[in-house]
Amino acid sequence: MNYTYDIRPDAKAPGRGWNLHLFDNGKEAGQIDFPATDYENTHLDAMKVAFLRAEAEAKVWIKGRRVYSKRRMRLVVHPALAAILGLAVLVAAYNVFKYAF
């Protein structure tokens, strides 16, 4: 799985915010707008704050996807391991009963 993001200036209102585009294997998985107007009453540069918020949101999204992928992979591996162990238990039980009776 390849998760990436792209932060672009807001095309609808240039100089007024950023658009975060989230990609999953090259296909756009979502888009979030970060208008700078939400941060105008802070003492910091509103465009920079909006950009940093977009970047932080992207990193949280990517980290969450990677954790989800690892959990999914673990669920796929676990039944395979259980099947192998189950087969080993059946073979051992067969050998015990074969010689016991």
N, C-alpha and C positions, 0 to 999 in steps of 0.2 A: 504494500500500500504506500502510495506517495501522496502526502498531504502538503500543500503549499498555499501561499496567500499572496495577494497583490494589493497594495494600497495606492489608489489613484485619486487625483483631485476630483472633486464633485463636478461632473460634467453639466449638471443642471444649473449650478450656481458657482462658477469658478471663483476661487479665492474665499469661499465661504465654508469649506469643509472637505471631508475625505470620504471615499467609498472603499470599503474593505471587500475584496472578492476572495472567497475561499474555494480551493480546488481539491478535488479528490481524484487522483489518477488523471489529472489533466482536464477533468470536466468540472465546470463550476457547480459547487455544492451549495452556495449561498452568497448573499451580499448584505452588508450592513452599512448604513449611512452614519457618519459621525460629523454632524454639523458643528462648525466652530462657534456658532451663536450660543450653544449650550455652555460655553466656557468664557464668555465675554466679560463677566463680572469678576473674574479672577485677576490677580496681579500678574499672571503669566501671559505669554503670547497664546491667544486662543487657538490659532491654527496648529501650533506646536503641541499643545495639550490634546487637541482632537486627534492628531496623528499618533501621539504616544498611546492614547486610549485604544485606537484602532489596532496598533501593533500589539498591545497587551492582550486584547481580545483574540487576535489571530493566534498568538502563542498558546493561550489557554485552549483554544479550539483544537490546535494541532496536538497538544499534549493529551487532551481528552480522547482524541481519536486513536492515538498510539496505545493508550491504556486499554481502550475498548478492543483494539485489535489483538493485544496480548491476551486479554481475557478470552476472546473468541478462540484464539489459537490453543490456549490451555484447555478449553472445553473440547476441542477436536482431538487433541492428543490424549486426554484423559480416558475417553471410552476405548481407544485403541489399546492403551496400557491395561485397562480393566479386562478387555477381551483376552489379552495374552495371559494375564494372571489367572483369569477364570479358566482358561484352557489348561494351564499348568495344574491347577487344583483338581480339575476333572481327571486328568491323566494320573495324578497321584492317588486320587480316590479309587480309580479303576484298578490300579496296581495293588492297592491295599485289599480291596474286595476280591480280586482275582485269586490272591493267595490265601485269603482268610476262609473262603468257602470252597 
